[in-house]
Amino acid sequence: MVLNIESDLAEDRGETELEDMTYYPAVVRSLMYAVLVTRPDISYAVTALSHHILQPFASYMNAAKSVLQYLKSTADF
């Protein structure tokens, strides 16, 4: 999984933090559950996303959505 996140530079690039601060942590927690129960193949991506759970930017949410899309597309594997 390629994460196009430059975590140290997100604030310097002028990105804004997410307005709804509850949705991103909920998505990351759900992904963590999936890693622990059935999907260890996404563990690196979820670990990278969980580092930014206190200060999420829009790029992190887009990366979380791409992980969800990956899970949806590989559900039959």
PyMOL Python script that loads the backbone (N, CA, C, O; Angstrom):
from pymol import cmd

cmd.read_pdbstr("""\
ATOM      1  N   MET A   1       0.850  -1.184   0.000  1.00  0.00           N
ATOM      2  CA  MET A   1       0.000   0.000   0.000  1.00  0.00           C
ATOM      3  C   MET A   1       0.881   1.227   0.000  1.00  0.00           C
ATOM      4  O   MET A   1       1.782   1.362   0.827  1.00  0.00           O
ATOM      5  N   VAL A   2       0.625   2.083  -0.894  1.00  0.00           N
ATOM      6  CA  VAL A   2       1.377   3.323  -0.968  1.00  0.00           C
ATOM      7  C   VAL A   2       0.548   4.416  -0.344  1.00  0.00           C
ATOM      8  O   VAL A   2      -0.558   4.711  -0.797  1.00  0.00           O
ATOM      9  N   LEU A   3       1.089   5.017   0.699  1.00  0.00           N
ATOM     10  CA  LEU A   3       0.425   6.142   1.331  1.00  0.00           C
ATOM     11  C   LEU A   3       1.087   7.416   0.849  1.00  0.00           C
ATOM     12  O   LEU A   3       2.277   7.623   1.089  1.00  0.00           O
ATOM     13  N   ASN A   4       0.351   8.259   0.184  1.00  0.00           N
ATOM     14  CA  ASN A   4       0.891   9.516  -0.295  1.00  0.00           C
ATOM     15  C   ASN A   4       0.708  10.586   0.765  1.00  0.00           C
ATOM     16  O   ASN A   4       0.062  11.609   0.540  1.00  0.00           O
ATOM     17  N   ILE A   5       1.289  10.329   1.917  1.00  0.00           N
ATOM     18  CA  ILE A   5       1.153  11.261   3.033  1.00  0.00           C
ATOM     19  C   ILE A   5       2.545  11.711   3.432  1.00  0.00           C
ATOM     20  O   ILE A   5       3.411  10.895   3.748  1.00  0.00           O
ATOM     21  N   GLU A   6       2.746  12.989   3.415  1.00  0.00           N
ATOM     22  CA  GLU A   6       3.963  13.549   3.966  1.00  0.00           C
ATOM     23  C   GLU A   6       3.563  14.128   5.310  1.00  0.00           C
ATOM     24  O   GLU A   6       3.162  15.288   5.398  1.00  0.00           O
ATOM     25  N   SER A   7       3.670  13.327   6.349  1.00  0.00           N
ATOM     26  CA  SER A   7       3.064  13.668   7.627  1.00  0.00           C
ATOM     27  C   SER A   7       3.656  14.913   8.257  1.00  0.00           C
ATOM     28  O   SER A   7       2.929  15.687   8.879  1.00  0.00           O
ATOM     29  N   ASP A   8       4.941  15.126   8.114  1.00  0.00           N
ATOM     30  CA  ASP A   8       5.553  16.285   8.752  1.00  0.00           C
ATOM     31  C   ASP A   8       5.230  17.577   8.009  1.00  0.00           C
ATOM     32  O   ASP A   8       5.335  18.661   8.582  1.00  0.00           O
ATOM     33  N   LEU A   9       4.842  17.476   6.753  1.00  0.00           N
ATOM     34  CA  LEU A   9       4.643  18.668   5.945  1.00  0.00           C
ATOM     35  C   LEU A   9       3.182  19.018   5.718  1.00  0.00           C
ATOM     36  O   LEU A   9       2.892  20.003   5.039  1.00  0.00           O
ATOM     37  N   ALA A  10       2.263  18.250   6.260  1.00  0.00           N
ATOM     38  CA  ALA A  10       0.835  18.495   6.013  1.00  0.00           C
ATOM     39  C   ALA A  10       0.423  19.877   6.494  1.00  0.00           C
ATOM     40  O   ALA A  10      -0.331  20.573   5.814  1.00  0.00           O
ATOM     41  N   GLU A  11       0.901  20.270   7.634  1.00  0.00           N
ATOM     42  CA  GLU A  11       0.549  21.581   8.165  1.00  0.00           C
ATOM     43  C   GLU A  11       1.270  22.680   7.389  1.00  0.00           C
ATOM     44  O   GLU A  11       0.711  23.756   7.177  1.00  0.00           O
ATOM     45  N   ASP A  12       2.492  22.420   6.970  1.00  0.00           N
ATOM     46  CA  ASP A  12       3.255  23.407   6.212  1.00  0.00           C
ATOM     47  C   ASP A  12       2.673  23.637   4.823  1.00  0.00           C
ATOM     48  O   ASP A  12       2.819  24.723   4.262  1.00  0.00           O
ATOM     49  N   ARG A  13       2.018  22.630   4.267  1.00  0.00           N
ATOM     50  CA  ARG A  13       1.413  22.771   2.939  1.00  0.00           C
ATOM     51  C   ARG A  13       0.123  23.562   2.979  1.00  0.00           C
ATOM     52  O   ARG A  13      -0.455  23.849   1.931  1.00  0.00           O
ATOM     53  N   GLY A  14      -0.332  23.915   4.147  1.00  0.00           N
ATOM     54  CA  GLY A  14      -1.541  24.716   4.263  1.00  0.00           C
ATOM     55  C   GLY A  14      -2.813  23.900   4.341  1.00  0.00           C
ATOM     56  O   GLY A  14      -3.904  24.440   4.163  1.00  0.00           O
ATOM     57  N   GLU A  15      -2.693  22.613   4.601  1.00  0.00           N
ATOM     58  CA  GLU A  15      -3.898  21.793   4.735  1.00  0.00           C
ATOM     59  C   GLU A  15      -4.624  22.167   6.015  1.00  0.00           C
ATOM     60  O   GLU A  15      -4.018  22.573   7.007  1.00  0.00           O
ATOM     61  N   THR A  16      -5.916  22.021   5.964  1.00  0.00           N
ATOM     62  CA  THR A  16      -6.715  22.300   7.149  1.00  0.00           C
ATOM     63  C   THR A  16      -7.054  20.990   7.840  1.00  0.00           C
ATOM     64  O   THR A  16      -7.142  19.933   7.214  1.00  0.00           O
ATOM     65  N   GLU A  17      -7.239  21.091   9.132  1.00  0.00           N
ATOM     66  CA  GLU A  17      -7.653  19.921   9.889  1.00  0.00           C
ATOM     67  C   GLU A  17      -9.111  19.615   9.563  1.00  0.00           C
ATOM     68  O   GLU A  17      -9.867  20.483   9.127  1.00  0.00           O
ATOM     69  N   LEU A  18      -9.474  18.379   9.783  1.00  0.00           N
ATOM     70  CA  LEU A  18     -10.862  17.980   9.546  1.00  0.00           C
ATOM     71  C   LEU A  18     -11.777  18.684  10.538  1.00  0.00           C
ATOM     72  O   LEU A  18     -11.422  18.877  11.700  1.00  0.00           O
ATOM     73  N   GLU A  19     -12.954  19.062  10.067  1.00  0.00           N
ATOM     74  CA  GLU A  19     -13.910  19.729  10.947  1.00  0.00           C
ATOM     75  C   GLU A  19     -14.534  18.751  11.930  1.00  0.00           C
ATOM     76  O   GLU A  19     -14.678  19.059  13.113  1.00  0.00           O
ATOM     77  N   ASP A  20     -14.901  17.579  11.445  1.00  0.00           N
ATOM     78  CA  ASP A  20     -15.504  16.559  12.303  1.00  0.00           C
ATOM     79  C   ASP A  20     -14.387  15.656  12.814  1.00  0.00           C
ATOM     80  O   ASP A  20     -13.927  14.763  12.103  1.00  0.00           O
ATOM     81  N   MET A  21     -13.959  15.890  14.032  1.00  0.00           N
ATOM     82  CA  MET A  21     -12.824  15.170  14.593  1.00  0.00           C
ATOM     83  C   MET A  21     -13.206  13.782  15.102  1.00  0.00           C
ATOM     84  O   MET A  21     -12.329  13.047  15.557  1.00  0.00           O
ATOM     85  N   THR A  22     -14.465  13.402  15.044  1.00  0.00           N
ATOM     86  CA  THR A  22     -14.871  12.097  15.564  1.00  0.00           C
ATOM     87  C   THR A  22     -14.901  11.024  14.496  1.00  0.00           C
ATOM     88  O   THR A  22     -14.779   9.840  14.813  1.00  0.00           O
ATOM     89  N   TYR A  23     -15.060  11.404  13.242  1.00  0.00           N
ATOM     90  CA  TYR A  23     -15.201  10.412  12.174  1.00  0.00           C
ATOM     91  C   TYR A  23     -13.881   9.719  11.861  1.00  0.00           C
ATOM     92  O   TYR A  23     -13.853   8.499  11.701  1.00  0.00           O
ATOM     93  N   TYR A  24     -12.786  10.473  11.770  1.00  0.00           N
ATOM     94  CA  TYR A  24     -11.491   9.879  11.441  1.00  0.00           C
ATOM     95  C   TYR A  24     -11.042   8.848  12.481  1.00  0.00           C
ATOM     96  O   TYR A  24     -10.667   7.741  12.094  1.00  0.00           O
ATOM     97  N   PRO A  25     -11.063   9.160  13.787  1.00  0.00           N
ATOM     98  CA  PRO A  25     -10.681   8.129  14.770  1.00  0.00           C
ATOM     99  C   PRO A  25     -11.572   6.897  14.718  1.00  0.00           C
ATOM    100  O   PRO A  25     -11.098   5.784  14.950  1.00  0.00           O
ATOM    101  N   ALA A  26     -12.848   7.076  14.420  1.00  0.00           N
ATOM    102  CA  ALA A  26     -13.751   5.924  14.325  1.00  0.00           C
ATOM    103  C   ALA A  26     -13.369   5.029  13.145  1.00  0.00           C
ATOM    104  O   ALA A  26     -13.403   3.804  13.254  1.00  0.00           O
ATOM    105  N   VAL A  27     -13.008   5.641  12.027  1.00  0.00           N
ATOM    106  CA  VAL A  27     -12.592   4.861  10.858  1.00  0.00           C
ATOM    107  C   VAL A  27     -11.299   4.113  11.164  1.00  0.00           C
ATOM    108  O   VAL A  27     -11.166   2.940  10.815  1.00  0.00           O
ATOM    109  N   VAL A  28     -10.348   4.778  11.810  1.00  0.00           N
ATOM    110  CA  VAL A  28      -9.065   4.133  12.126  1.00  0.00           C
ATOM    111  C   VAL A  28      -9.268   2.998  13.120  1.00  0.00           C
ATOM    112  O   VAL A  28      -8.638   1.948  12.995  1.00  0.00           O
ATOM    113  N   ARG A  29     -10.139   3.194  14.103  1.00  0.00           N
ATOM    114  CA  ARG A  29     -10.423   2.106  15.063  1.00  0.00           C
ATOM    115  C   ARG A  29     -11.049   0.913  14.360  1.00  0.00           C
ATOM    116  O   ARG A  29     -10.723  -0.231  14.676  1.00  0.00           O
ATOM    117  N   SER A  30     -11.933   1.161  13.420  1.00  0.00           N
ATOM    118  CA  SER A  30     -12.548   0.067  12.669  1.00  0.00           C
ATOM    119  C   SER A  30     -11.501  -0.678  11.842  1.00  0.00           C
ATOM    120  O   SER A  30     -11.531  -1.905  11.746  1.00  0.00           O
ATOM    121  N   LEU A  31     -10.584   0.068  11.255  1.00  0.00           N
ATOM    122  CA  LEU A  31      -9.510  -0.567  10.496  1.00  0.00           C
ATOM    123  C   LEU A  31      -8.587  -1.371  11.399  1.00  0.00           C
ATOM    124  O   LEU A  31      -8.105  -2.434  11.007  1.00  0.00           O
ATOM    125  N   MET A  32      -8.337  -0.869  12.611  1.00  0.00           N
ATOM    126  CA  MET A  32      -7.514  -1.616  13.566  1.00  0.00           C
ATOM    127  C   MET A  32      -8.170  -2.946  13.923  1.00  0.00           C
ATOM    128  O   MET A  32      -7.496  -3.969  14.043  1.00  0.00           O
ATOM    129  N   TYR A  33      -9.474  -2.921  14.089  1.00  0.00           N
ATOM    130  CA  TYR A  33     -10.193  -4.156  14.379  1.00  0.00           C
ATOM    131  C   TYR A  33     -10.045  -5.137  13.221  1.00  0.00           C
ATOM    132  O   TYR A  33      -9.835  -6.330  13.438  1.00  0.00           O
ATOM    133  N   ALA A  34     -10.152  -4.641  12.008  1.00  0.00           N
ATOM    134  CA  ALA A  34      -9.995  -5.512  10.846  1.00  0.00           C
ATOM    135  C   ALA A  34      -8.591  -6.109  10.794  1.00  0.00           C
ATOM    136  O   ALA A  34      -8.428  -7.270  10.420  1.00  0.00           O
ATOM    137  N   VAL A  35      -7.579  -5.330  11.165  1.00  0.00           N
ATOM    138  CA  VAL A  35      -6.199  -5.842  11.186  1.00  0.00           C
ATOM    139  C   VAL A  35      -6.067  -6.961  12.199  1.00  0.00           C
ATOM    140  O   VAL A  35      -5.459  -7.993  11.916  1.00  0.00           O
ATOM    141  N   LEU A  36      -6.632  -6.761  13.374  1.00  0.00           N
ATOM    142  CA  LEU A  36      -6.484  -7.754  14.441  1.00  0.00           C
ATOM    143  C   LEU A  36      -7.254  -9.031  14.165  1.00  0.00           C
ATOM    144  O   LEU A  36      -6.813 -10.117  14.542  1.00  0.00           O
ATOM    145  N   VAL A  37      -8.400  -8.912  13.510  1.00  0.00           N
ATOM    146  CA  VAL A  37      -9.274 -10.066  13.346  1.00  0.00           C
ATOM    147  C   VAL A  37      -9.009 -10.824  12.052  1.00  0.00           C
ATOM    148  O   VAL A  37      -8.842 -12.044  12.079  1.00  0.00           O
ATOM    149  N   THR A  38      -8.967 -10.130  10.929  1.00  0.00           N
ATOM    150  CA  THR A  38      -8.928 -10.860   9.664  1.00  0.00           C
ATOM    151  C   THR A  38      -7.936 -10.364   8.633  1.00  0.00           C
ATOM    152  O   THR A  38      -7.571 -11.137   7.747  1.00  0.00           O
ATOM    153  N   ARG A  39      -7.478  -9.130   8.690  1.00  0.00           N
ATOM    154  CA  ARG A  39      -6.728  -8.551   7.586  1.00  0.00           C
ATOM    155  C   ARG A  39      -5.363  -8.008   8.012  1.00  0.00           C
ATOM    156  O   ARG A  39      -5.206  -6.791   8.110  1.00  0.00           O
ATOM    157  N   PRO A  40      -4.384  -8.857   8.265  1.00  0.00           N
ATOM    158  CA  PRO A  40      -3.054  -8.354   8.641  1.00  0.00           C
ATOM    159  C   PRO A  40      -2.318  -7.683   7.478  1.00  0.00           C
ATOM    160  O   PRO A  40      -1.286  -7.049   7.699  1.00  0.00           O
ATOM    161  N   ASP A  41      -2.818  -7.804   6.254  1.00  0.00           N
ATOM    162  CA  ASP A  41      -2.151  -7.202   5.109  1.00  0.00           C
ATOM    163  C   ASP A  41      -2.245  -5.678   5.093  1.00  0.00           C
ATOM    164  O   ASP A  41      -1.493  -5.031   4.364  1.00  0.00           O
ATOM    165  N   ILE A  42      -3.135  -5.099   5.866  1.00  0.00           N
ATOM    166  CA  ILE A  42      -3.259  -3.647   5.895  1.00  0.00           C
ATOM    167  C   ILE A  42      -2.640  -3.045   7.156  1.00  0.00           C
ATOM    168  O   ILE A  42      -2.864  -1.871   7.453  1.00  0.00           O
ATOM    169  N   SER A  43      -1.877  -3.823   7.888  1.00  0.00           N
ATOM    170  CA  SER A  43      -1.357  -3.359   9.175  1.00  0.00           C
ATOM    171  C   SER A  43      -0.429  -2.158   9.043  1.00  0.00           C
ATOM    172  O   SER A  43      -0.466  -1.257   9.882  1.00  0.00           O
ATOM    173  N   TYR A  44       0.407  -2.129   7.999  1.00  0.00           N
ATOM    174  CA  TYR A  44       1.310  -0.990   7.835  1.00  0.00           C
ATOM    175  C   TYR A  44       0.527   0.294   7.586  1.00  0.00           C
ATOM    176  O   TYR A  44       0.812   1.326   8.193  1.00  0.00           O
ATOM    177  N   ALA A  45      -0.441   0.232   6.711  1.00  0.00           N
ATOM    178  CA  ALA A  45      -1.236   1.418   6.389  1.00  0.00           C
ATOM    179  C   ALA A  45      -2.008   1.914   7.606  1.00  0.00           C
ATOM    180  O   ALA A  45      -2.083   3.118   7.848  1.00  0.00           O
ATOM    181  N   VAL A  46      -2.574   0.999   8.363  1.00  0.00           N
ATOM    182  CA  VAL A  46      -3.353   1.390   9.542  1.00  0.00           C
ATOM    183  C   VAL A  46      -2.442   1.974  10.611  1.00  0.00           C
ATOM    184  O   VAL A  46      -2.825   2.918  11.301  1.00  0.00           O
ATOM    185  N   THR A  47      -1.253   1.431  10.755  1.00  0.00           N
ATOM    186  CA  THR A  47      -0.295   1.985  11.710  1.00  0.00           C
ATOM    187  C   THR A  47       0.077   3.412  11.319  1.00  0.00           C
ATOM    188  O   THR A  47       0.142   4.294  12.175  1.00  0.00           O
ATOM    189  N   ALA A  48       0.320   3.639  10.038  1.00  0.00           N
ATOM    190  CA  ALA A  48       0.660   4.985   9.567  1.00  0.00           C
ATOM    191  C   ALA A  48      -0.503   5.950   9.792  1.00  0.00           C
ATOM    192  O   ALA A  48      -0.285   7.103  10.161  1.00  0.00           O
ATOM    193  N   LEU A  49      -1.715   5.497   9.577  1.00  0.00           N
ATOM    194  CA  LEU A  49      -2.878   6.358   9.794  1.00  0.00           C
ATOM    195  C   LEU A  49      -3.113   6.637  11.275  1.00  0.00           C
ATOM    196  O   LEU A  49      -3.566   7.723  11.636  1.00  0.00           O
ATOM    197  N   SER A  50      -2.813   5.677  12.124  1.00  0.00           N
ATOM    198  CA  SER A  50      -3.075   5.857  13.552  1.00  0.00           C
ATOM    199  C   SER A  50      -2.117   6.846  14.205  1.00  0.00           C
ATOM    200  O   SER A  50      -2.403   7.351  15.290  1.00  0.00           O
ATOM    201  N   HIS A  51      -1.001   7.129  13.573  1.00  0.00           N
ATOM    202  CA  HIS A  51      -0.071   8.120  14.117  1.00  0.00           C
ATOM    203  C   HIS A  51      -0.666   9.523  14.099  1.00  0.00           C
ATOM    204  O   HIS A  51      -0.191  10.405  14.815  1.00  0.00           O
ATOM    205  N   HIS A  52      -1.677   9.735  13.305  1.00  0.00           N
ATOM    206  CA  HIS A  52      -2.242  11.068  13.131  1.00  0.00           C
ATOM    207  C   HIS A  52      -3.673  11.151  13.638  1.00  0.00           C
ATOM    208  O   HIS A  52      -4.468  11.948  13.140  1.00  0.00           O
ATOM    209  N   ILE A  53      -3.998  10.334  14.619  1.00  0.00           N
ATOM    210  CA  ILE A  53      -5.378  10.259  15.081  1.00  0.00           C
ATOM    211  C   ILE A  53      -5.782  11.502  15.887  1.00  0.00           C
ATOM    212  O   ILE A  53      -6.966  11.831  15.950  1.00  0.00           O
ATOM    213  N   LEU A  54      -4.827  12.186  16.493  1.00  0.00           N
ATOM    214  CA  LEU A  54      -5.165  13.370  17.279  1.00  0.00           C
ATOM    215  C   LEU A  54      -5.263  14.640  16.449  1.00  0.00           C
ATOM    216  O   LEU A  54      -5.950  15.585  16.835  1.00  0.00           O
ATOM    217  N   GLN A  55      -4.577  14.667  15.307  1.00  0.00           N
ATOM    218  CA  GLN A  55      -4.585  15.856  14.464  1.00  0.00           C
ATOM    219  C   GLN A  55      -4.737  15.448  12.996  1.00  0.00           C
ATOM    220  O   GLN A  55      -3.785  15.553  12.223  1.00  0.00           O
ATOM    221  N   PRO A  56      -5.924  14.987  12.611  1.00  0.00           N
ATOM    222  CA  PRO A  56      -6.104  14.509  11.236  1.00  0.00           C
ATOM    223  C   PRO A  56      -6.282  15.647  10.245  1.00  0.00           C
ATOM    224  O   PRO A  56      -6.961  16.636  10.521  1.00  0.00           O
ATOM    225  N   PHE A  57      -5.666  15.487   9.103  1.00  0.00           N
ATOM    226  CA  PHE A  57      -5.834  16.403   7.983  1.00  0.00           C
ATOM    227  C   PHE A  57      -6.640  15.702   6.903  1.00  0.00           C
ATOM    228  O   PHE A  57      -6.890  14.500   6.989  1.00  0.00           O
ATOM    229  N   ALA A  58      -7.037  16.437   5.910  1.00  0.00           N
ATOM    230  CA  ALA A  58      -7.859  15.877   4.844  1.00  0.00           C
ATOM    231  C   ALA A  58      -7.120  14.784   4.081  1.00  0.00           C
ATOM    232  O   ALA A  58      -7.741  13.819   3.636  1.00  0.00           O
ATOM    233  N   SER A  59      -5.808  14.917   3.923  1.00  0.00           N
ATOM    234  CA  SER A  59      -5.045  13.900   3.193  1.00  0.00           C
ATOM    235  C   SER A  59      -5.041  12.571   3.942  1.00  0.00           C
ATOM    236  O   SER A  59      -5.013  11.511   3.316  1.00  0.00           O
ATOM    237  N   TYR A  60      -5.069  12.613   5.264  1.00  0.00           N
ATOM    238  CA  TYR A  60      -5.113  11.382   6.046  1.00  0.00           C
ATOM    239  C   TYR A  60      -6.468  10.697   5.881  1.00  0.00           C
ATOM    240  O   TYR A  60      -6.548   9.472   5.797  1.00  0.00           O
ATOM    241  N   MET A  61      -7.522  11.496   5.835  1.00  0.00           N
ATOM    242  CA  MET A  61      -8.849  10.918   5.638  1.00  0.00           C
ATOM    243  C   MET A  61      -8.955  10.300   4.253  1.00  0.00           C
ATOM    244  O   MET A  61      -9.573   9.248   4.090  1.00  0.00           O
ATOM    245  N   ASN A  62      -8.360  10.940   3.255  1.00  0.00           N
ATOM    246  CA  ASN A  62      -8.357  10.368   1.909  1.00  0.00           C
ATOM    247  C   ASN A  62      -7.590   9.051   1.881  1.00  0.00           C
ATOM    248  O   ASN A  62      -7.990   8.120   1.182  1.00  0.00           O
ATOM    249  N   ALA A  63      -6.493   8.960   2.632  1.00  0.00           N
ATOM    250  CA  ALA A  63      -5.733   7.715   2.702  1.00  0.00           C
ATOM    251  C   ALA A  63      -6.547   6.626   3.400  1.00  0.00           C
ATOM    252  O   ALA A  63      -6.509   5.466   2.990  1.00  0.00           O
ATOM    253  N   ALA A  64      -7.283   6.992   4.449  1.00  0.00           N
ATOM    254  CA  ALA A  64      -8.132   6.016   5.140  1.00  0.00           C
ATOM    255  C   ALA A  64      -9.236   5.518   4.214  1.00  0.00           C
ATOM    256  O   ALA A  64      -9.585   4.338   4.241  1.00  0.00           O
ATOM    257  N   LYS A  65      -9.778   6.402   3.408  1.00  0.00           N
ATOM    258  CA  LYS A  65     -10.803   5.993   2.452  1.00  0.00           C
ATOM    259  C   LYS A  65     -10.234   5.057   1.395  1.00  0.00           C
ATOM    260  O   LYS A  65     -10.927   4.153   0.927  1.00  0.00           O
ATOM    261  N   SER A  66      -8.973   5.269   1.016  1.00  0.00           N
ATOM    262  CA  SER A  66      -8.374   4.365   0.034  1.00  0.00           C
ATOM    263  C   SER A  66      -8.141   2.985   0.634  1.00  0.00           C
ATOM    264  O   SER A  66      -8.225   1.986  -0.081  1.00  0.00           O
ATOM    265  N   VAL A  67      -7.853   2.905   1.922  1.00  0.00           N
ATOM    266  CA  VAL A  67      -7.727   1.604   2.578  1.00  0.00           C
ATOM    267  C   VAL A  67      -9.085   0.911   2.625  1.00  0.00           C
ATOM    268  O   VAL A  67      -9.176  -0.297   2.402  1.00  0.00           O
ATOM    269  N   LEU A  68     -10.133   1.667   2.912  1.00  0.00           N
ATOM    270  CA  LEU A  68     -11.480   1.092   2.900  1.00  0.00           C
ATOM    271  C   LEU A  68     -11.857   0.600   1.505  1.00  0.00           C
ATOM    272  O   LEU A  68     -12.490  -0.446   1.359  1.00  0.00           O
ATOM    273  N   GLN A  69     -11.469   1.351   0.492  1.00  0.00           N
ATOM    274  CA  GLN A  69     -11.734   0.925  -0.880  1.00  0.00           C
ATOM    275  C   GLN A  69     -10.969  -0.351  -1.204  1.00  0.00           C
ATOM    276  O   GLN A  69     -11.491  -1.233  -1.886  1.00  0.00           O
ATOM    277  N   TYR A  70      -9.723  -0.455  -0.715  1.00  0.00           N
ATOM    278  CA  TYR A  70      -8.934  -1.667  -0.919  1.00  0.00           C
ATOM    279  C   TYR A  70      -9.618  -2.859  -0.263  1.00  0.00           C
ATOM    280  O   TYR A  70      -9.687  -3.937  -0.853  1.00  0.00           O
ATOM    281  N   LEU A  71     -10.123  -2.674   0.951  1.00  0.00           N
ATOM    282  CA  LEU A  71     -10.826  -3.756   1.647  1.00  0.00           C
ATOM    283  C   LEU A  71     -12.071  -4.189   0.869  1.00  0.00           C
ATOM    284  O   LEU A  71     -12.367  -5.379   0.757  1.00  0.00           O
ATOM    285  N   LYS A  72     -12.780  -3.217   0.343  1.00  0.00           N
ATOM    286  CA  LYS A  72     -13.985  -3.527  -0.421  1.00  0.00           C
ATOM    287  C   LYS A  72     -13.650  -4.300  -1.692  1.00  0.00           C
ATOM    288  O   LYS A  72     -14.366  -5.230  -2.063  1.00  0.00           O
ATOM    289  N   SER A  73     -12.573  -3.920  -2.352  1.00  0.00           N
ATOM    290  CA  SER A  73     -12.224  -4.570  -3.619  1.00  0.00           C
ATOM    291  C   SER A  73     -11.592  -5.945  -3.425  1.00  0.00           C
ATOM    292  O   SER A  73     -11.586  -6.753  -4.354  1.00  0.00           O
ATOM    293  N   THR A  74     -11.062  -6.224  -2.242  1.00  0.00           N
ATOM    294  CA  THR A  74     -10.419  -7.519  -2.006  1.00  0.00           C
ATOM    295  C   THR A  74     -11.208  -8.368  -1.017  1.00  0.00           C
ATOM    296  O   THR A  74     -10.636  -9.244  -0.369  1.00  0.00           O
ATOM    297  N   ALA A  75     -12.479  -8.133  -0.892  1.00  0.00           N
ATOM    298  CA  ALA A  75     -13.292  -8.870   0.068  1.00  0.00           C
ATOM    299  C   ALA A  75     -13.393 -10.358  -0.287  1.00  0.00           C
ATOM    300  O   ALA A  75     -13.566 -11.189   0.605  1.00  0.00           O
ATOM    301  N   ASP A  76     -13.288 -10.700  -1.550  1.00  0.00           N
ATOM    302  CA  ASP A  76     -13.431 -12.107  -1.963  1.00  0.00           C
ATOM    303  C   ASP A  76     -12.118 -12.881  -1.959  1.00  0.00           C
ATOM    304  O   ASP A  76     -12.110 -14.083  -2.229  1.00  0.00           O
ATOM    305  N   PHE A  77     -11.028 -12.223  -1.662  1.00  0.00           N
ATOM    306  CA  PHE A  77      -9.726 -12.917  -1.695  1.00  0.00           C
ATOM    307  C   PHE A  77      -9.507 -13.746  -0.450  1.00  0.00           C
ATOM    308  O   PHE A  77      -8.468 -14.393  -0.313  1.00  0.00           O
TER     309      PHE A  77
END
""", "prot")
cmd.dss("prot")
cmd.show_as("cartoon", "prot")
cmd.util.cbc("prot")
cmd.orient("prot")
